[in-house]
Amino acid sequence: MASKPTDGGRPNDRLPRGVRGPGGPPPPPARGASGRRAPEGRAASQSPARAAFERRSAPVLRRMHALPRWIVVVGPAILLFAGLILAGPARWIGGVLLLLVAAFLGWLTALSWPAIGGSARLLRVFVVLALVAVAVLKFMGRF
């Protein structure tokens, strides 16, 4: 049973537990998020090589950010699929496509390295190395 409207036609009920109203507290961190943030003086504490890498990557990231989000996901997925299914005389093209996907994922891993925890680092490095291994097997004609 709802209470009578007292405020411009809106019920005087409280929101259900777990529902945020306007101006409410911030949502809890997502599951699996480390909750770690880069220190405030991050730019001062990073190496010159890291700063140069991030500076060179910024224009590409800006272009990627301007694209529709699905393109950044579907594009590498199509390359991965094509790289895995190409066989016969075109298997070397499949290996090249897999190396392109591995390079893209490796670049994203390197960019996110300071912000991710140990298990996420291990998993991302494993995925990149597995892609490189499959590409080498493609070049050798064994996959």
N, C-alpha and C positions, 0 to 999 in steps of 0.2 A: 504494500500500500504506500503510495507516494504521498508526501505531505503537500499541503496547499502551496501554490506558488506565492512567494512573498517578495520576489525580486524581479520585477519586470517579466513575469510569466515563467520564470525558471523555478523548478522545484528546489526546495531547501535541503534536499538530500545530500549527504556526503558522497564523494566518489567511491566506488568499490575499492577494496584493498588492492594495491598494486597498480592502480590507474593514476597517472600523473595528471594533475590539472595545470592550467596555465600558471607559470611562475613557480611551479613545484620544484622539488629537489632534482638534481641531474640524475639520469638513469644510471644504474649500476654498470660497471664495465662488463663487456661481453664475455661469455665463457671462453676460456682459453687465452684471453688477453692477459699479457703479463702485467699491465698496469704501470710499466716502466715508462718514464718519459726521458727524453734527452735533457741533460742539464741545461740551465738557462744560458750559460756561456759556451754552448756547444761549438760555435764557430771558432772560438778562441782555443778550444781544447783539441780540435781535430788536426790531423796532419795536413801538411800542404798538398800531398798527393791526393788525399781524400777530398779536400776542398776543390782541387782542380777537376777531379772525376765528377763530383756533383755539379760543378759549374758547366762542364762539357755536356752533361746529361740533361741539364735543365731545358734547353730548347726542344729536345726530343720529347721529354715528359710533357711540356706545354702543348705540343702538337697532339700527343696521345690523349691528353686531357680534353682537348677540343673535339675529339672524335666521339661519336656515340659509343657508349660503354660496351655495347654488344660486339662492336668491331674488334676491340682489344682482346676479347675472349674468343670470338669465333674465328678470327684470322689465324692465330697460332693453332687452334684446334683443327682447322682445315689442313694446315701444313703438316701437323702431326699425323692426321689420318692418311693424307696422301703419302707421306713418307713411309708409313707402315705398310700400306697396301701395294706400293709399287714393287714389282718383281721382274724377273727376267733381265733383258738387256737394259731396262730403265731403272734397275735397282740402285745404281749410283746416284740418280736424281733423288731417289728416296732418302739415301744417306745424306745428301746435301740439305734436303728439307729438314731432316731430323737435326742436323747440326745447326741450322738456322734457329729452330725452336730452342735447342739447348743454349745457344748463345743469347737469345732473348731472355730466357728464364735465368741464365747465369747473370746477365746484366741487372735484371730486377732483384735478384738475390743480393748482389753486391751493393746495390743502392739501399736495400732495406736492412743490411747486415747490422748496423748499430742499433736498430730498433727492435730486433727480434731476439728471442731467447735461444738457449742452447739446443733444445729439441727441435725447434722450428728450423734452425740453421742446419742441423744434421739432416733433417728430412729434405730440405731444399737442395742441399749439396748432393744427396743421394739421388734425387730425381734428375738433376743435371748430368751426373755421372752415368746414370742408367741410360739416358738418351744418347750420350756420347758412345756408350758401349754398343747399343743397338745400331747406331750409325756405322760404327766400325764393322760390326757383323754384316751389315748391308753391303759395305764396300768389299768385304771378303766373300760375299755370295753365300753366307750361311744363315741368313735370315730373310 
